[in-house]
Amino acid sequence: MNFIMEKHGGIVMMKVSTRKCKWREVMENHKLVLPGDLNHYGFLFGGNLLKWVDEYAWIGASLDYPGAQFVTIAMDKVEFRKNIRNGTILKFVIERGKVGTTSVQYGVLVFRGNGEECDNELLFSTNVTFVNVDAKGQKVILPIFVAGRED
């Protein structure tokens, strides 16, 4: 992903350029923050954001590797940069990263996506690593990558 720093009236904003990857374009998803997602102070529970990050990265991995049985083994960093309140539209940008024999990593960026000028304010980022397992929970080789192939 390409990050572009722009200055608007003394405020530096980070934007992401959704360029085409070697295999496919990045995946984007959106989520509306609802009252049930908030803690008693009116802010988003961090665990809800982590759940959505894991889910959307898993969807990306499952689309890229049909038939794989992925389980999450790691998130490399958990640091909440900004508060998130009721009614916020979150934009999740997911891109495939490192690929191993049995595992694959996806970068996830979360932006405030309210359609306002600060549409691409980065709120959270991490890398999620999945491993492909068999019915007994043992690691197995990844299936062939198929999403967006330019054969």
Summary of the structure (lengths in Angstrom):
residues: 151
radius of gyration: 16.6
end to end distance: 22.8
largest distance: 56.8
contacts: 422
relative contact order: 0.23
helix: 15%
strand: 44%
